[in-house]
Amino acid sequence: AELELAAVTLWTDIVRADAEAVLAGGRVNAFLAAGLECVVRARLHLPSDDDETAGVVSAALAAVVWFVYVSWLEGGAVGPLSVRLDRAFHVFGDLHVVRPDGGMHPLALAGSHR
């Protein structure tokens, strides 16, 4: 409950600081996620009624695309954007690590992307 309250407080502060930017970013993410959803469904072989998985994965990927694109532009658009995107998506491989007992650490960072 304490973490949830901290997250809500942080999000509220962010929205209050620049509501227009938050709304614009949200619209961009929603647009990108909608465009990625059919690809996500096909790649993950999701059943047609699994909207939650498709939506969560699509939103995460859309956020990565937008973050990398904006960073690339702010850095002077140096180098191919595709290389930056590829590097960013490889970070996700580090988020799911198998423990020695065969269990999973879904959010353990292996650090191999650095």
Distance bins in CASP14 RR format, pairs under 12 A and 6 or more apart:
PFRMAT RR
TARGET T0000
AUTHOR 0000-0000-0000
RMODE 2
METHOD distances of the structure
MODEL  1
1 7 0 0 0 0 0 1 0 0 0 0 0
1 8 0 0 0 0 0 1 0 0 0 0 0
2 8 0 0 0 0 0 1 0 0 0 0 0
2 9 0 0 0 0 0 1 0 0 0 0 0
3 9 0 0 0 0 0 1 0 0 0 0 0
3 10 0 0 0 0 0 1 0 0 0 0 0
4 10 0 0 0 0 0 1 0 0 0 0 0
4 11 0 0 0 0 0 1 0 0 0 0 0
5 11 0 0 0 0 0 1 0 0 0 0 0
5 12 0 0 0 0 0 1 0 0 0 0 0
6 12 0 0 0 0 0 1 0 0 0 0 0
6 13 0 0 0 0 0 1 0 0 0 0 0
7 13 0 0 0 0 0 1 0 0 0 0 0
7 14 0 0 0 0 0 1 0 0 0 0 0
8 14 0 0 0 0 0 1 0 0 0 0 0
8 15 0 0 0 0 0 1 0 0 0 0 0
9 15 0 0 0 0 0 1 0 0 0 0 0
9 16 0 0 0 0 0 1 0 0 0 0 0
10 16 0 0 0 0 0 1 0 0 0 0 0
10 17 0 0 0 0 0 1 0 0 0 0 0
11 17 0 0 0 0 0 1 0 0 0 0 0
11 19 0 0 0 0 0 1 0 0 0 0 0
11 22 0 0 0 0 1 0 0 0 0 0 0
12 19 0 0 0 0 0 1 0 0 0 0 0
12 22 0 0 0 0 0 1 0 0 0 0 0
13 19 0 0 0 0 0 1 0 0 0 0 0
13 22 0 0 0 0 0 1 0 0 0 0 0
14 21 0 0 0 0 1 0 0 0 0 0 0
14 22 1 0 0 1 0 0 0 0 0 0 0
14 23 0 0 0 0 0 1 0 0 0 0 0
14 25 0 0 0 0 0 1 0 0 0 0 0
14 26 0 0 0 0 0 1 0 0 0 0 0
15 21 0 0 0 0 1 0 0 0 0 0 0
15 22 1 0 1 0 0 0 0 0 0 0 0
15 23 0 0 0 0 1 0 0 0 0 0 0
15 25 0 0 0 0 0 1 0 0 0 0 0
15 26 0 0 0 0 0 1 0 0 0 0 0
16 22 0 0 0 0 1 0 0 0 0 0 0
18 24 0 0 0 0 1 0 0 0 0 0 0
18 25 0 0 0 0 0 1 0 0 0 0 0
19 25 0 0 0 0 0 1 0 0 0 0 0
19 26 0 0 0 0 0 1 0 0 0 0 0
20 26 0 0 0 0 0 1 0 0 0 0 0
20 27 0 0 0 0 0 1 0 0 0 0 0
21 27 0 0 0 0 0 1 0 0 0 0 0
21 28 0 0 0 0 0 1 0 0 0 0 0
21 70 0 0 0 0 0 1 0 0 0 0 0
22 28 0 0 0 0 0 1 0 0 0 0 0
22 29 0 0 0 0 0 1 0 0 0 0 0
23 29 0 0 0 0 0 1 0 0 0 0 0
23 30 0 0 0 0 0 1 0 0 0 0 0
24 30 0 0 0 0 0 1 0 0 0 0 0
24 31 0 0 0 0 0 1 0 0 0 0 0
24 66 0 0 0 0 0 1 0 0 0 0 0
24 70 0 0 0 0 0 1 0 0 0 0 0
25 31 0 0 0 0 1 0 0 0 0 0 0
25 32 0 0 0 0 1 0 0 0 0 0 0
25 33 0 0 0 0 0 1 0 0 0 0 0
25 59 0 0 0 0 0 1 0 0 0 0 0
25 62 0 0 0 0 0 1 0 0 0 0 0
25 63 0 0 0 0 1 0 0 0 0 0 0
25 66 1 0 0 1 0 0 0 0 0 0 0
25 67 0 0 0 0 0 1 0 0 0 0 0
25 69 0 0 0 0 0 1 0 0 0 0 0
25 70 0 0 0 0 1 0 0 0 0 0 0
26 32 0 0 0 0 1 0 0 0 0 0 0
26 33 0 0 0 0 1 0 0 0 0 0 0
26 34 0 0 0 0 0 1 0 0 0 0 0
26 59 0 0 0 0 1 0 0 0 0 0 0
26 62 0 0 0 0 1 0 0 0 0 0 0
26 63 0 0 0 0 1 0 0 0 0 0 0
26 66 0 0 0 0 1 0 0 0 0 0 0
27 33 0 0 0 0 0 1 0 0 0 0 0
27 34 0 0 0 0 0 1 0 0 0 0 0
27 62 0 0 0 0 0 1 0 0 0 0 0
27 66 0 0 0 0 0 1 0 0 0 0 0
28 34 0 0 0 0 0 1 0 0 0 0 0
28 35 0 0 0 0 0 1 0 0 0 0 0
28 59 0 0 0 0 0 1 0 0 0 0 0
28 62 1 0 0 1 0 0 0 0 0 0 0
28 63 0 0 0 0 1 0 0 0 0 0 0
28 65 0 0 0 0 1 0 0 0 0 0 0
28 66 1 0 1 0 0 0 0 0 0 0 0
28 67 0 0 0 0 0 1 0 0 0 0 0
28 69 0 0 0 0 1 0 0 0 0 0 0
28 70 0 0 0 0 1 0 0 0 0 0 0
29 35 0 0 0 0 0 1 0 0 0 0 0
29 36 0 0 0 0 0 1 0 0 0 0 0
29 55 0 0 0 0 0 1 0 0 0 0 0
29 58 0 0 0 0 1 0 0 0 0 0 0
29 59 1 0 0 1 0 0 0 0 0 0 0
29 60 0 0 0 0 1 0 0 0 0 0 0
29 61 0 0 0 0 1 0 0 0 0 0 0
29 62 1 0 1 0 0 0 0 0 0 0 0
29 63 1 0 1 0 0 0 0 0 0 0 0
29 64 0 0 0 0 0 1 0 0 0 0 0
29 65 0 0 0 0 1 0 0 0 0 0 0
29 66 1 0 0 1 0 0 0 0 0 0 0
29 67 0 0 0 0 1 0 0 0 0 0 0
29 69 0 0 0 0 0 1 0 0 0 0 0
29 70 0 0 0 0 0 1 0 0 0 0 0
30 36 0 0 0 0 0 1 0 0 0 0 0
30 37 0 0 0 0 0 1 0 0 0 0 0
30 55 0 0 0 0 0 1 0 0 0 0 0
30 58 0 0 0 0 1 0 0 0 0 0 0
30 59 0 0 0 0 1 0 0 0 0 0 0
30 62 1 0 0 1 0 0 0 0 0 0 0
30 63 0 0 0 0 0 1 0 0 0 0 0
30 66 0 0 0 0 0 1 0 0 0 0 0
31 37 0 0 0 0 0 1 0 0 0 0 0
31 58 0 0 0 0 0 1 0 0 0 0 0
31 59 0 0 0 0 0 1 0 0 0 0 0
31 62 1 0 0 1 0 0 0 0 0 0 0
31 65 0 0 0 0 0 1 0 0 0 0 0
31 66 0 0 0 0 1 0 0 0 0 0 0
32 39 0 0 0 0 0 1 0 0 0 0 0
32 40 0 0 0 0 0 1 0 0 0 0 0
32 55 0 0 0 0 0 1 0 0 0 0 0
32 58 0 0 0 0 1 0 0 0 0 0 0
32 59 0 0 0 0 1 0 0 0 0 0 0
32 60 0 0 0 0 0 1 0 0 0 0 0
32 61 1 0 0 1 0 0 0 0 0 0 0
32 62 1 1 0 0 0 0 0 0 0 0 0
32 63 0 0 0 0 1 0 0 0 0 0 0
32 64 0 0 0 0 1 0 0 0 0 0 0
32 65 1 0 1 0 0 0 0 0 0 0 0
32 66 1 0 0 1 0 0 0 0 0 0 0
32 67 0 0 0 0 0 1 0 0 0 0 0
32 68 0 0 0 0 0 1 0 0 0 0 0
32 69 0 0 0 0 1 0 0 0 0 0 0
33 39 0 0 0 0 0 1 0 0 0 0 0
33 40 0 0 0 0 1 0 0 0 0 0 0
33 51 0 0 0 0 0 1 0 0 0 0 0
33 54 0 0 0 0 1 0 0 0 0 0 0
33 55 1 0 0 1 0 0 0 0 0 0 0
33 56 0 0 0 0 1 0 0 0 0 0 0
33 57 0 0 0 0 1 0 0 0 0 0 0
33 58 1 0 1 0 0 0 0 0 0 0 0
33 59 1 0 1 0 0 0 0 0 0 0 0
33 60 0 0 0 0 1 0 0 0 0 0 0
33 61 1 0 0 1 0 0 0 0 0 0 0
33 62 1 0 1 0 0 0 0 0 0 0 0
33 63 0 0 0 0 1 0 0 0 0 0 0
33 64 0 0 0 0 0 1 0 0 0 0 0
33 65 0 0 0 0 1 0 0 0 0 0 0
33 66 0 0 0 0 1 0 0 0 0 0 0
34 40 0 0 0 0 0 1 0 0 0 0 0
34 41 0 0 0 0 0 1 0 0 0 0 0
34 54 0 0 0 0 0 1 0 0 0 0 0
34 55 0 0 0 0 1 0 0 0 0 0 0
34 58 1 0 0 1 0 0 0 0 0 0 0
34 59 0 0 0 0 1 0 0 0 0 0 0
34 61 0 0 0 0 0 1 0 0 0 0 0
34 62 0 0 0 0 1 0 0 0 0 0 0
35 41 0 0 0 0 0 1 0 0 0 0 0
35 54 0 0 0 0 0 1 0 0 0 0 0
35 55 0 0 0 0 0 1 0 0 0 0 0
35 58 1 0 0 1 0 0 0 0 0 0 0
35 59 0 0 0 0 0 1 0 0 0 0 0
35 61 0 0 0 0 1 0 0 0 0 0 0
35 62 0 0 0 0 1 0 0 0 0 0 0
35 65 0 0 0 0 0 1 0 0 0 0 0
36 42 0 0 0 0 0 1 0 0 0 0 0
36 43 0 0 0 0 1 0 0 0 0 0 0
36 44 0 0 0 0 0 1 0 0 0 0 0
36 54 0 0 0 0 1 0 0 0 0 0 0
36 55 0 0 0 0 1 0 0 0 0 0 0
36 56 0 0 0 0 0 1 0 0 0 0 0
36 57 0 0 0 0 1 0 0 0 0 0 0
36 58 1 0 1 0 0 0 0 0 0 0 0
36 59 0 0 0 0 1 0 0 0 0 0 0
36 60 0 0 0 0 1 0 0 0 0 0 0
36 61 1 0 1 0 0 0 0 0 0 0 0
36 62 1 0 1 0 0 0 0 0 0 0 0
36 63 0 0 0 0 0 1 0 0 0 0 0
36 64 0 0 0 0 0 1 0 0 0 0 0
36 65 1 0 0 1 0 0 0 0 0 0 0
36 66 0 0 0 0 0 1 0 0 0 0 0
36 89 0 0 0 0 0 1 0 0 0 0 0
37 43 0 0 0 0 0 1 0 0 0 0 0
37 44 0 0 0 0 0 1 0 0 0 0 0
37 46 0 0 0 0 1 0 0 0 0 0 0
37 48 0 0 0 0 0 1 0 0 0 0 0
37 50 0 0 0 0 0 1 0 0 0 0 0
37 51 0 0 0 0 1 0 0 0 0 0 0
37 52 0 0 0 0 0 1 0 0 0 0 0
37 53 0 0 0 0 0 1 0 0 0 0 0
37 54 1 0 1 0 0 0 0 0 0 0 0
37 55 1 0 0 1 0 0 0 0 0 0 0
37 56 0 0 0 0 0 1 0 0 0 0 0
37 57 0 0 0 0 1 0 0 0 0 0 0
37 58 1 0 1 0 0 0 0 0 0 0 0
37 59 0 0 0 0 1 0 0 0 0 0 0
37 60 0 0 0 0 0 1 0 0 0 0 0
37 61 0 0 0 0 1 0 0 0 0 0 0
37 62 0 0 0 0 1 0 0 0 0 0 0
38 44 0 0 0 0 0 1 0 0 0 0 0
38 46 0 0 0 0 0 1 0 0 0 0 0
38 48 0 0 0 0 0 1 0 0 0 0 0
38 54 0 0 0 0 1 0 0 0 0 0 0
38 55 0 0 0 0 0 1 0 0 0 0 0
38 57 0 0 0 0 0 1 0 0 0 0 0
38 58 0 0 0 0 1 0 0 0 0 0 0
39 46 0 0 0 0 0 1 0 0 0 0 0
39 54 0 0 0 0 1 0 0 0 0 0 0
39 55 0 0 0 0 0 1 0 0 0 0 0
39 57 0 0 0 0 1 0 0 0 0 0 0
39 58 0 0 0 0 1 0 0 0 0 0 0
39 61 0 0 0 0 1 0 0 0 0 0 0
39 62 0 0 0 0 0 1 0 0 0 0 0
39 65 0 0 0 0 0 1 0 0 0 0 0
40 46 1 0 0 1 0 0 0 0 0 0 0
40 50 0 0 0 0 0 1 0 0 0 0 0
40 51 0 0 0 0 0 1 0 0 0 0 0
40 52 0 0 0 0 0 1 0 0 0 0 0
40 53 0 0 0 0 1 0 0 0 0 0 0
40 54 1 0 1 0 0 0 0 0 0 0 0
40 55 1 0 0 1 0 0 0 0 0 0 0
40 56 0 0 0 0 1 0 0 0 0 0 0
40 57 1 0 1 0 0 0 0 0 0 0 0
40 58 1 0 1 0 0 0 0 0 0 0 0
40 59 0 0 0 0 1 0 0 0 0 0 0
40 60 0 0 0 0 1 0 0 0 0 0 0
40 61 1 0 0 1 0 0 0 0 0 0 0
40 62 0 0 0 0 1 0 0 0 0 0 0
41 47 0 0 0 0 1 0 0 0 0 0 0
41 48 1 0 0 1 0 0 0 0 0 0 0
41 49 0 0 0 0 0 1 0 0 0 0 0
41 50 1 0 0 1 0 0 0 0 0 0 0
41 51 0 0 0 0 1 0 0 0 0 0 0
41 52 0 0 0 0 0 1 0 0 0 0 0
41 53 0 0 0 0 1 0 0 0 0 0 0
41 54 1 0 1 0 0 0 0 0 0 0 0
41 55 0 0 0 0 1 0 0 0 0 0 0
41 57 0 0 0 0 1 0 0 0 0 0 0
41 58 0 0 0 0 1 0 0 0 0 0 0
42 48 0 0 0 0 0 1 0 0 0 0 0
42 54 0 0 0 0 0 1 0 0 0 0 0
42 57 0 0 0 0 0 1 0 0 0 0 0
42 58 0 0 0 0 0 1 0 0 0 0 0
43 53 0 0 0 0 0 1 0 0 0 0 0
43 54 0 0 0 0 0 1 0 0 0 0 0
43 57 0 0 0 0 1 0 0 0 0 0 0
43 58 0 0 0 0 0 1 0 0 0 0 0
43 61 0 0 0 0 0 1 0 0 0 0 0
44 50 0 0 0 0 1 0 0 0 0 0 0
44 53 1 0 0 1 0 0 0 0 0 0 0
44 54 1 0 0 1 0 0 0 0 0 0 0
44 55 0 0 0 0 0 1 0 0 0 0 0
44 56 0 0 0 0 0 1 0 0 0 0 0
44 57 1 0 0 1 0 0 0 0 0 0 0
44 58 0 0 0 0 0 1 0 0 0 0 0
44 61 0 0 0 0 0 1 0 0 0 0 0
45 53 0 0 0 0 0 1 0 0 0 0 0
45 54 0 0 0 0 0 1 0 0 0 0 0
46 52 0 0 0 0 1 0 0 0 0 0 0
46 53 1 0 1 0 0 0 0 0 0 0 0
46 54 1 0 1 0 0 0 0 0 0 0 0
46 55 0 0 0 0 1 0 0 0 0 0 0
46 56 0 0 0 0 0 1 0 0 0 0 0
46 57 0 0 0 0 1 0 0 0 0 0 0
46 58 0 0 0 0 0 1 0 0 0 0 0
47 53 0 0 0 0 1 0 0 0 0 0 0
47 54 0 0 0 0 1 0 0 0 0 0 0
48 54 0 0 0 0 1 0 0 0 0 0 0
50 56 0 0 0 0 0 1 0 0 0 0 0
50 57 0 0 0 0 0 1 0 0 0 0 0
50 58 0 0 0 0 0 1 0 0 0 0 0
51 57 0 0 0 0 0 1 0 0 0 0 0
51 58 0 0 0 0 0 1 0 0 0 0 0
51 59 0 0 0 0 0 1 0 0 0 0 0
52 58 0 0 0 0 0 1 0 0 0 0 0
52 59 0 0 0 0 0 1 0 0 0 0 0
53 59 0 0 0 0 0 1 0 0 0 0 0
53 60 0 0 0 0 0 1 0 0 0 0 0
54 60 0 0 0 0 0 1 0 0 0 0 0
54 61 0 0 0 0 0 1 0 0 0 0 0
54 62 0 0 0 0 0 1 0 0 0 0 0
55 61 0 0 0 0 1 0 0 0 0 0 0
55 62 0 0 0 0 1 0 0 0 0 0 0
55 63 0 0 0 0 0 1 0 0 0 0 0
56 62 0 0 0 0 0 1 0 0 0 0 0
56 63 0 0 0 0 0 1 0 0 0 0 0
57 63 0 0 0 0 0 1 0 0 0 0 0
57 64 0 0 0 0 0 1 0 0 0 0 0
57 89 0 0 0 0 0 1 0 0 0 0 0
57 92 0 0 0 0 1 0 0 0 0 0 0
58 64 0 0 0 0 0 1 0 0 0 0 0
58 65 0 0 0 0 0 1 0 0 0 0 0
59 65 0 0 0 0 0 1 0 0 0 0 0
59 66 0 0 0 0 0 1 0 0 0 0 0
60 66 0 0 0 0 0 1 0 0 0 0 0
60 67 0 0 0 0 0 1 0 0 0 0 0
60 88 0 0 0 0 0 1 0 0 0 0 0
60 89 0 0 0 0 0 1 0 0 0 0 0
60 91 0 0 0 0 0 1 0 0 0 0 0
60 92 0 0 0 0 1 0 0 0 0 0 0
60 95 0 0 0 0 0 1 0 0 0 0 0
61 67 0 0 0 0 0 1 0 0 0 0 0
61 68 0 0 0 0 0 1 0 0 0 0 0
61 85 0 0 0 0 0 1 0 0 0 0 0
61 88 0 0 0 0 1 0 0 0 0 0 0
61 89 1 0 0 1 0 0 0 0 0 0 0
61 91 0 0 0 0 0 1 0 0 0 0 0
61 92 0 0 0 0 1 0 0 0 0 0 0
62 68 0 0 0 0 0 1 0 0 0 0 0
62 69 0 0 0 0 0 1 0 0 0 0 0
62 85 0 0 0 0 0 1 0 0 0 0 0
63 69 0 0 0 0 0 1 0 0 0 0 0
63 70 0 0 0 0 0 1 0 0 0 0 0
63 88 0 0 0 0 0 1 0 0 0 0 0
63 89 0 0 0 0 0 1 0 0 0 0 0
63 92 0 0 0 0 0 1 0 0 0 0 0
64 70 0 0 0 0 0 1 0 0 0 0 0
64 71 0 0 0 0 0 1 0 0 0 0 0
64 84 0 0 0 0 0 1 0 0 0 0 0
64 85 1 0 0 1 0 0 0 0 0 0 0
64 86 0 0 0 0 0 1 0 0 0 0 0
64 87 0 0 0 0 0 1 0 0 0 0 0
64 88 1 0 1 0 0 0 0 0 0 0 0
64 89 1 0 0 1 0 0 0 0 0 0 0
64 90 0 0 0 0 0 1 0 0 0 0 0
64 91 0 0 0 0 1 0 0 0 0 0 0
64 92 1 0 0 1 0 0 0 0 0 0 0
64 95 0 0 0 0 0 1 0 0 0 0 0
65 71 0 0 0 0 0 1 0 0 0 0 0
65 72 0 0 0 0 0 1 0 0 0 0 0
65 81 0 0 0 0 1 0 0 0 0 0 0
65 82 0 0 0 0 0 1 0 0 0 0 0
65 84 0 0 0 0 0 1 0 0 0 0 0
65 85 1 0 0 1 0 0 0 0 0 0 0
65 86 0 0 0 0 0 1 0 0 0 0 0
65 88 0 0 0 0 1 0 0 0 0 0 0
65 89 0 0 0 0 1 0 0 0 0 0 0
66 72 0 0 0 0 0 1 0 0 0 0 0
66 73 0 0 0 0 0 1 0 0 0 0 0
66 85 0 0 0 0 0 1 0 0 0 0 0
66 88 0 0 0 0 0 1 0 0 0 0 0
67 73 0 0 0 0 0 1 0 0 0 0 0
67 74 0 0 0 0 0 1 0 0 0 0 0
67 84 0 0 0 0 1 0 0 0 0 0 0
67 85 0 0 0 0 0 1 0 0 0 0 0
67 88 1 0 0 1 0 0 0 0 0 0 0
67 89 0 0 0 0 0 1 0 0 0 0 0
67 91 0 0 0 0 0 1 0 0 0 0 0
68 74 0 0 0 0 0 1 0 0 0 0 0
68 75 0 0 0 0 0 1 0 0 0 0 0
68 77 0 0 0 0 0 1 0 0 0 0 0
68 80 0 0 0 0 0 1 0 0 0 0 0
68 81 1 0 0 1 0 0 0 0 0 0 0
68 82 0 0 0 0 1 0 0 0 0 0 0
68 83 0 0 0 0 0 1 0 0 0 0 0
68 84 1 0 1 0 0 0 0 0 0 0 0
68 85 1 0 1 0 0 0 0 0 0 0 0
68 86 0 0 0 0 1 0 0 0 0 0 0
68 87 0 0 0 0 1 0 0 0 0 0 0
68 88 1 0 1 0 0 0 0 0 0 0 0
68 89 0 0 0 0 1 0 0 0 0 0 0
68 90 0 0 0 0 0 1 0 0 0 0 0
68 91 0 0 0 0 0 1 0 0 0 0 0
69 75 0 0 0 0 0 1 0 0 0 0 0
69 76 0 0 0 0 0 1 0 0 0 0 0
69 77 0 0 0 0 1 0 0 0 0 0 0
69 81 1 0 0 1 0 0 0 0 0 0 0
69 82 0 0 0 0 0 1 0 0 0 0 0
69 84 0 0 0 0 1 0 0 0 0 0 0
69 85 0 0 0 0 1 0 0 0 0 0 0
69 88 0 0 0 0 0 1 0 0 0 0 0
70 76 0 0 0 0 0 1 0 0 0 0 0
70 77 0 0 0 0 0 1 0 0 0 0 0
70 81 0 0 0 0 0 1 0 0 0 0 0
70 84 0 0 0 0 0 1 0 0 0 0 0
70 88 0 0 0 0 0 1 0 0 0 0 0
71 77 0 0 0 0 0 1 0 0 0 0 0
71 78 0 0 0 0 0 1 0 0 0 0 0
71 81 0 0 0 0 0 1 0 0 0 0 0
71 84 1 0 0 1 0 0 0 0 0 0 0
71 85 0 0 0 0 0 1 0 0 0 0 0
71 87 0 0 0 0 0 1 0 0 0 0 0
71 88 0 0 0 0 1 0 0 0 0 0 0
72 78 1 0 0 1 0 0 0 0 0 0 0
72 79 1 0 0 1 0 0 0 0 0 0 0
72 80 0 0 0 0 1 0 0 0 0 0 0
72 81 1 0 1 0 0 0 0 0 0 0 0
72 82 0 0 0 0 0 1 0 0 0 0 0
72 83 0 0 0 0 1 0 0 0 0 0 0
72 84 1 0 1 0 0 0 0 0 0 0 0
72 85 0 0 0 0 1 0 0 0 0 0 0
72 87 0 0 0 0 0 1 0 0 0 0 0
72 88 0 0 0 0 0 1 0 0 0 0 0
73 79 0 0 0 0 0 1 0 0 0 0 0
73 81 0 0 0 0 1 0 0 0 0 0 0
73 84 0 0 0 0 0 1 0 0 0 0 0
74 84 0 0 0 0 0 1 0 0 0 0 0
75 81 0 0 0 0 0 1 0 0 0 0 0
75 84 0 0 0 0 0 1 0 0 0 0 0
76 84 0 0 0 0 0 1 0 0 0 0 0
77 84 0 0 0 0 1 0 0 0 0 0 0
78 84 0 0 0 0 1 0 0 0 0 0 0
79 85 0 0 0 0 0 1 0 0 0 0 0
79 87 0 0 0 0 0 1 0 0 0 0 0
80 86 0 0 0 0 1 0 0 0 0 0 0
80 87 0 0 0 0 0 1 0 0 0 0 0
81 87 0 0 0 0 0 1 0 0 0 0 0
81 88 0 0 0 0 0 1 0 0 0 0 0
82 88 0 0 0 0 0 1 0 0 0 0 0
82 89 0 0 0 0 0 1 0 0 0 0 0
83 89 0 0 0 0 0 1 0 0 0 0 0
83 90 0 0 0 0 0 1 0 0 0 0 0
84 90 0 0 0 0 0 1 0 0 0 0 0
84 91 0 0 0 0 0 1 0 0 0 0 0
85 91 0 0 0 0 0 1 0 0 0 0 0
85 92 0 0 0 0 0 1 0 0 0 0 0
86 92 0 0 0 0 0 1 0 0 0 0 0
86 113 0 0 0 0 0 1 0 0 0 0 0
87 93 0 0 0 0 0 1 0 0 0 0 0
87 94 0 0 0 0 0 1 0 0 0 0 0
87 112 0 0 0 0 0 1 0 0 0 0 0
87 113 1 0 0 1 0 0 0 0 0 0 0
87 114 0 0 0 0 0 1 0 0 0 0 0
88 94 0 0 0 0 0 1 0 0 0 0 0
88 113 0 0 0 0 1 0 0 0 0 0 0
89 95 0 0 0 0 0 1 0 0 0 0 0
89 113 0 0 0 0 1 0 0 0 0 0 0
90 110 0 0 0 0 0 1 0 0 0 0 0
90 111 0 0 0 0 0 1 0 0 0 0 0
90 112 0 0 0 0 1 0 0 0 0 0 0
90 113 1 0 1 0 0 0 0 0 0 0 0
90 114 0 0 0 0 0 1 0 0 0 0 0
91 109 0 0 0 0 1 0 0 0 0 0 0
91 110 0 0 0 0 1 0 0 0 0 0 0
91 111 0 0 0 0 1 0 0 0 0 0 0
91 112 0 0 0 0 1 0 0 0 0 0 0
91 113 1 0 1 0 0 0 0 0 0 0 0
91 114 0 0 0 0 1 0 0 0 0 0 0
92 106 0 0 0 0 0 1 0 0 0 0 0
92 107 0 0 0 0 0 1 0 0 0 0 0
92 109 0 0 0 0 0 1 0 0 0 0 0
92 110 0 0 0 0 0 1 0 0 0 0 0
92 112 0 0 0 0 0 1 0 0 0 0 0
92 113 0 0 0 0 1 0 0 0 0 0 0
93 105 0 0 0 0 0 1 0 0 0 0 0
93 106 0 0 0 0 0 1 0 0 0 0 0
93 107 0 0 0 0 0 1 0 0 0 0 0
93 108 0 0 0 0 0 1 0 0 0 0 0
93 109 0 0 0 0 1 0 0 0 0 0 0
93 110 1 0 0 1 0 0 0 0 0 0 0
93 111 0 0 0 0 1 0 0 0 0 0 0
93 112 0 0 0 0 1 0 0 0 0 0 0
93 113 1 0 0 1 0 0 0 0 0 0 0
94 105 0 0 0 0 0 1 0 0 0 0 0
94 106 0 0 0 0 0 1 0 0 0 0 0
94 107 0 0 0 0 1 0 0 0 0 0 0
94 108 0 0 0 0 1 0 0 0 0 0 0
94 109 1 0 1 0 0 0 0 0 0 0 0
94 110 1 0 1 0 0 0 0 0 0 0 0
94 111 1 0 1 0 0 0 0 0 0 0 0
94 112 1 0 1 0 0 0 0 0 0 0 0
94 113 1 0 1 0 0 0 0 0 0 0 0
94 114 0 0 0 0 1 0 0 0 0 0 0
95 104 0 0 0 0 0 1 0 0 0 0 0
95 105 0 0 0 0 1 0 0 0 0 0 0
95 106 1 0 0 1 0 0 0 0 0 0 0
95 107 1 0 1 0 0 0 0 0 0 0 0
95 108 1 0 0 1 0 0 0 0 0 0 0
95 109 1 0 0 1 0 0 0 0 0 0 0
95 110 0 0 0 0 1 0 0 0 0 0 0
95 111 0 0 0 0 1 0 0 0 0 0 0
95 112 0 0 0 0 0 1 0 0 0 0 0
95 113 0 0 0 0 1 0 0 0 0 0 0
96 103 0 0 0 0 0 1 0 0 0 0 0
96 104 1 0 0 1 0 0 0 0 0 0 0
96 105 1 0 0 1 0 0 0 0 0 0 0
96 106 1 0 1 0 0 0 0 0 0 0 0
96 107 0 0 0 0 1 0 0 0 0 0 0
96 108 1 0 0 1 0 0 0 0 0 0 0
96 109 0 0 0 0 0 1 0 0 0 0 0
96 110 0 0 0 0 1 0 0 0 0 0 0
97 103 0 0 0 0 1 0 0 0 0 0 0
97 104 1 0 0 1 0 0 0 0 0 0 0
97 105 1 0 1 0 0 0 0 0 0 0 0
97 106 0 0 0 0 1 0 0 0 0 0 0
97 107 0 0 0 0 1 0 0 0 0 0 0
97 108 1 0 1 0 0 0 0 0 0 0 0
97 109 0 0 0 0 1 0 0 0 0 0 0
97 110 1 0 1 0 0 0 0 0 0 0 0
97 111 0 0 0 0 1 0 0 0 0 0 0
97 112 0 0 0 0 1 0 0 0 0 0 0
98 104 1 0 0 1 0 0 0 0 0 0 0
98 105 1 0 0 1 0 0 0 0 0 0 0
98 106 0 0 0 0 0 1 0 0 0 0 0
98 108 0 0 0 0 1 0 0 0 0 0 0
98 110 0 0 0 0 0 1 0 0 0 0 0
99 105 1 0 1 0 0 0 0 0 0 0 0
99 106 0 0 0 0 0 1 0 0 0 0 0
99 108 0 0 0 0 1 0 0 0 0 0 0
99 110 0 0 0 0 0 1 0 0 0 0 0
END
